[in-house]
Amino acid sequence: PDSHPHFSRIWYARHVLNAESPLLKREMRDAIVQNGGKWDKDYNNWEEIRDCLNEFTSLRITMSGTSAVSASDVYGEHVYTFDDVCVGWRFANMVYEKKERVYKSVWRKMGFGAEEEDEGELDTRTMTDAGLLHDIVPQPGGETSR
């Protein structure tokens, strides 16, 4: 969907595994430099990619912002371990669109109030499925680690 029911903007965060990535082992970063900044095609499967990663103890992701309702500072944080890394997977989309029929109220049918859509017209609402908060789904076009 083009909108989100709770936020005026949606951000996507990604980390590129390249010669500057602290998540990659030193020998892999050196190999990328020697290969002209490109990832070696022999490492394009989830087992090889995972083997190229430094086995970190924890990776802390923090976000902060300002509430549009109260103007208070808001914070969020999650700590990942190396075992949480799933190569070839992405977080599931929690936002979806729901189409519902819009019906005129009896009051509007009698001619009171502003003009409204024709009876039975479809209205689209953007919804959030919080049950998908930590769910992952396979990325298109590749093998996955789990």
Contacts in CASP RR format, 6 or more apart in sequence:
PFRMAT RR
TARGET T0000
AUTHOR 0000-0000-0000
METHOD contacts of the structure
MODEL  1
PDSHPHFSRIWYARHVLNAESPLLKREMRDAIVQNGGKWDKDYNNWEEIR
DCLNEFTSLRITMSGTSAVSASDVYGEHVYTFDDVCVGWRFANMVYEKKE
RVYKSVWRKMGFGAEEEDEGELDTRTMTDAGLLHDIVPQPGGETSR
1 95 0 8 1.000
1 96 0 8 1.000
1 97 0 8 1.000
1 126 0 8 1.000
3 126 0 8 1.000
4 10 0 8 1.000
4 95 0 8 1.000
4 126 0 8 1.000
4 128 0 8 1.000
5 95 0 8 1.000
5 125 0 8 1.000
5 126 0 8 1.000
5 127 0 8 1.000
5 128 0 8 1.000
6 128 0 8 1.000
8 68 0 8 1.000
10 95 0 8 1.000
13 61 0 8 1.000
15 21 0 8 1.000
15 23 0 8 1.000
17 23 0 8 1.000
17 24 0 8 1.000
17 39 0 8 1.000
17 49 0 8 1.000
17 52 0 8 1.000
18 24 0 8 1.000
18 29 0 8 1.000
18 32 0 8 1.000
18 37 0 8 1.000
18 39 0 8 1.000
19 29 0 8 1.000
19 30 0 8 1.000
19 32 0 8 1.000
19 33 0 8 1.000
19 37 0 8 1.000
20 29 0 8 1.000
21 29 0 8 1.000
22 54 0 8 1.000
23 53 0 8 1.000
23 54 0 8 1.000
23 56 0 8 1.000
24 32 0 8 1.000
24 52 0 8 1.000
24 53 0 8 1.000
24 54 0 8 1.000
25 52 0 8 1.000
25 53 0 8 1.000
25 54 0 8 1.000
28 43 0 8 1.000
28 52 0 8 1.000
31 40 0 8 1.000
32 38 0 8 1.000
32 39 0 8 1.000
32 40 0 8 1.000
42 48 0 8 1.000
43 49 0 8 1.000
43 52 0 8 1.000
45 143 0 8 1.000
46 87 0 8 1.000
46 88 0 8 1.000
46 143 0 8 1.000
46 144 0 8 1.000
46 145 0 8 1.000
47 145 0 8 1.000
49 87 0 8 1.000
50 85 0 8 1.000
50 87 0 8 1.000
50 145 0 8 1.000
53 82 0 8 1.000
53 85 0 8 1.000
55 82 0 8 1.000
56 81 0 8 1.000
56 82 0 8 1.000
57 81 0 8 1.000
57 82 0 8 1.000
58 79 0 8 1.000
58 80 0 8 1.000
58 81 0 8 1.000
59 79 0 8 1.000
59 80 0 8 1.000
59 81 0 8 1.000
60 77 0 8 1.000
60 78 0 8 1.000
60 79 0 8 1.000
60 80 0 8 1.000
61 77 0 8 1.000
61 78 0 8 1.000
61 79 0 8 1.000
61 80 0 8 1.000
62 75 0 8 1.000
62 76 0 8 1.000
62 77 0 8 1.000
63 75 0 8 1.000
63 76 0 8 1.000
63 77 0 8 1.000
64 73 0 8 1.000
64 74 0 8 1.000
64 75 0 8 1.000
64 76 0 8 1.000
65 73 0 8 1.000
65 74 0 8 1.000
65 75 0 8 1.000
66 72 0 8 1.000
66 73 0 8 1.000
66 74 0 8 1.000
67 73 0 8 1.000
67 74 0 8 1.000
86 136 0 8 1.000
86 144 0 8 1.000
86 145 0 8 1.000
86 146 0 8 1.000
87 144 0 8 1.000
87 145 0 8 1.000
88 138 0 8 1.000
88 139 0 8 1.000
88 142 0 8 1.000
88 143 0 8 1.000
88 144 0 8 1.000
88 145 0 8 1.000
89 136 0 8 1.000
89 137 0 8 1.000
89 138 0 8 1.000
89 139 0 8 1.000
89 144 0 8 1.000
89 145 0 8 1.000
89 146 0 8 1.000
90 136 0 8 1.000
90 137 0 8 1.000
90 138 0 8 1.000
90 139 0 8 1.000
91 134 0 8 1.000
91 135 0 8 1.000
91 136 0 8 1.000
91 137 0 8 1.000
92 132 0 8 1.000
92 135 0 8 1.000
92 136 0 8 1.000
92 137 0 8 1.000
93 132 0 8 1.000
94 128 0 8 1.000
94 129 0 8 1.000
94 130 0 8 1.000
94 131 0 8 1.000
94 132 0 8 1.000
94 133 0 8 1.000
95 126 0 8 1.000
95 127 0 8 1.000
95 128 0 8 1.000
95 129 0 8 1.000
96 126 0 8 1.000
96 127 0 8 1.000
96 129 0 8 1.000
97 124 0 8 1.000
97 125 0 8 1.000
97 126 0 8 1.000
97 127 0 8 1.000
98 124 0 8 1.000
98 125 0 8 1.000
98 126 0 8 1.000
98 127 0 8 1.000
99 122 0 8 1.000
99 123 0 8 1.000
99 124 0 8 1.000
99 125 0 8 1.000
100 122 0 8 1.000
100 123 0 8 1.000
100 125 0 8 1.000
101 120 0 8 1.000
101 121 0 8 1.000
101 122 0 8 1.000
101 123 0 8 1.000
102 116 0 8 1.000
102 117 0 8 1.000
102 119 0 8 1.000
102 120 0 8 1.000
102 121 0 8 1.000
102 122 0 8 1.000
102 123 0 8 1.000
103 119 0 8 1.000
103 120 0 8 1.000
104 116 0 8 1.000
104 117 0 8 1.000
104 119 0 8 1.000
107 113 0 8 1.000
108 114 0 8 1.000
108 116 0 8 1.000
117 123 0 8 1.000
138 144 0 8 1.000
END
